[in-house]
Amino acid sequence: MQKILISACLFGEKVRFDGKSKKINAGILEAWHAENRLIALCPEVAGGLTIPRAPAEIQGESVINILGEDVSQAFTQGAHKALELCQQHDICMAILKEGSPSCGVSQINDGTFSHTKVEGQGVTARLLEQHGVKVFNEHQLEVAQVYLQNLLQRER
Ligand code: SF4
């Protein structure tokens, strides 16, 4: 069974910094859920951060929260927990929340806490991709579905 990692907030879990979820309702996800493919994880919570928590943004090589605290270690730890989970379940694809300093696939905030997006990847998305896990954001479900079908065909 090819499993798929998904950001827990997209799966409906109230794990975001503000204590809310970002659940998306999509037929593709429902089908994957019915097939028991989805494994949800919030890397920031897995890294030891609380719900709620101060929002954080990537600044250079560090992750700094809005209080000025360096939370890089928790972000890195969460990313490694996500990678371990992928390795444990042979997961080679993930659906991650765009824009997040952990999960952002192609966009993150610019580090100024001004809601300005720039090109870049979250800490978890980057680590997963470096280890061969293909990452998609929540707007790329159709592309992800084709990717999954190709994986399944290769398995046959
Ligand atoms: S770290 Fe990822 S899973 Fe957790 S709340 Fe942020 S975007 Fe969602």
Residues whose N, C-alpha, C, O or C-beta is under 5 A from the ligand:
A	BS01	SF4	S7 A8 C9 V15 R16 F17 L41 C42 P43 E44 K97 S100 S102 C103
